[in-house]
Every structure is written in C-alpha cells, then in structure tokens.
Amino acid sequence: MKPVRPSAFDAVPADYRGKRYDHTLRLIRARDILLVMAAAYFPSSSNRETARLLLDALKIYAAGRWQRDRAIEACPPQYAGTCRTLFWAILKLHDRLPCDRIVRAAVASARQ
C-alpha cells in the first residue's frame, strides 16, 4: 500500500481534545449572564436561598409554559418585563435546566 502524501490543500484539523468549542463557550457565557440578570428578580438574604428560588421558578416554567413556548422563534410579548423573558432565553439557548451549582455560582457573581 502506498503512503498517502499530504497535499498543499489539506487543512490541518483543529485539535479540540479535552477542550470546548468556542461556540459552546459563548453559549455558556450567555446563559450565565442571563442567570445573573434573573437573580435580580429573586432577592433574598443568602445566595443559596436566591439560587433555590430562581431554580424552582425556572423548573416550574420549564415544566409548564415552556412546553408550548419552545416552538416559538421570538419571546412571547406577554412576558415583556418579567423574569419569564429571561427563562425563555435561557431555555432557548440550551433546552436543559442548569444544575444547582451553576445557578449558585451565577447568583454569587451577581451579588459581588
């Protein structure tokens, strides 16, 4: 079998082993910014309590209204000025609920 010689037109593949793609990092950063903004709707004395309230409200939205809203391309106008606008955007970025650790980290960064 003849060895394959690389030509001048062969592109060098990006080595992303053990790393996240840039697109994924941008989505994570956008989600974290939205979580920080949503934390303002749930004032509480401690970061843990604020994170719990935020995550509970996000779970209620995801289990209920999100089932109908996920097919819509733009945020429904009746959510304007509410935390549901941010919930819609968070779930539109990635159709999964963030874990408790991520929400607590976002709340802690919002309080600084």
Stockholm file with secondary structure:
# STOCKHOLM 1.0

chainA/1-112         MKPVRPSAFDAVPADYRGKRYDHTLRLIRARDILLVMAAAYFPSSSNRETARLLLDALKIYAAGRWQRDRAIEACPPQYAGTCRTLFWAILKLHDRLPCDRIVRAAVASARQ
#=GR chainA/1-112 SS CCCCCCCTTCCCCCCCTTSCCHHHHHHHHHHHHHHHHHHTTSCCSSHHHHHHHHHHHHHHHHHTTHHHHTTCSSCCGGGTTSHHHHHHHHHHHSSSCCCHHHHHHHHHHHHC
#=GC SS_cons         CCCCCCCTTCCCCCCCTTSCCHHHHHHHHHHHHHHHHHHTTSCCSSHHHHHHHHHHHHHHHHHTTHHHHTTCSSCCGGGTTSHHHHHHHHHHHSSSCCCHHHHHHHHHHHHC
//
